Amino acid sequence: MYAGISADPIGDLSLHMSERLYYSDSFLRTFTGAVTDIRELTGSNGELIWQLALDRTTFYPTSGGQPFDTGQLSALSLDGTALNVPVEQVEEDEQGEVWHFVPKPLVAGTLVEGLIDWERRFDHMQQHTGQHLLSAVFWRELQAPTISFHLGENTSTIDLASEPLTHQSLERVERIANEIIGEDRHVTTRDMPRSEAEAMLAAGQLRKLPDRQGTIRVIDIADYDKNACGGTHVRSTGQIGGLQVRTVERVSRGVRVEFVCGLRAVRAARADFAILRETSALLSTGATELAPAVRRLLTEGKANARERQKLRYELAVLQAAKLAMEEPIENGLRLVVRSWSDRDRDYVKLLASRTAIAAPQTAVIFCANDADPARVFVARSSDLDFNCGQILREALARVGLRGGGSPDLAQGEVPAEQEVALRASVSEAICRAMAEAHKQQ
Ligand SMILES: [Zn+2]
């Protein structure tokens, strides 16, 4: 533990909740305070983590959809040495205490200087104030109330209790939000008794009021929106920097709208542009011509697929006739046995059924061994009356495998090294079935 500090310089701190300095100044980046309490716990990887409570803090704990701040605490020792401790996470408990997660312990009473990661915080303030504005525009323009908010790593979302939104109304909401950003309206905060907030809500001057008792903190976007909130906000709408609506999807309770503000909007537009540029280069066309170009490609692709199917069929018919013709009839049976490693399974199956009907007295055992296990097909012409499904099922069962099919076409899979043996076993079974039939006649 770090203990170069005179203990308890400001009385019994454990009785007090942390004073949240960001309530009165969300632009405060540094502060001095004292450790009032410390808790030790084990992290998910077995490492020790300490949680510190301070008498005052400007670190924002995760709440109201806004993530926590990160930063650093510097312990100020009397002997001139300093200890810097990173703040990796900040959470509040049910009693309202703010806990700073740190990888090194500091004893209660230690004086610290806190510094928050300003880039992270300002980004959160932009997204969060942008959310107030976007929710306000949805409420005023479409009477769609916001029921939840999530500020994510890359984008944020609000859920609206609303019917699906049209493109036109989304674009209008986005444009109005950006006009208000351009107007650079003041964003102010005022604490008031709950009774006053309730009166404002009843008069339609307050968009939303949470259940909590006591003092209510109201965020006011000048002449546009008032909403109760405990988060951190920019000073004027201009500082939101711009707002871009991204995707919209239906969720169980309504509609989820994804949006980005400030530099996130610039990054999102830049990433979109990179995709457009790459795709345009691939298709040798301008970005505005991409949709018709892709549509043309899809149409061509479908026509090509249809043509390919037709040609495959014609090829199978021709190849089947040739295969049947090449094979002599012995004992009343033309048995065609072949294996292909350069044809796909669908084609070999088509070829098997076409060869079986290309000429009478024909049976085929075809294998597609383009992959292991190989696929084996057994088929016969309609004038023969043995059962392909039964023959293949029994041949596979003898080596512990499964497969089968109808009397005139059957298929199964066999490990590549067993393919030759299986073909021989099925050939024998077919010849035996033919001999049986001959005897009975
Ligand atoms: Zn807020």
Residues whose N, C-alpha, C, O or C-beta is under 5 A from the ligand:
A	BS01	ZN	C229 G231
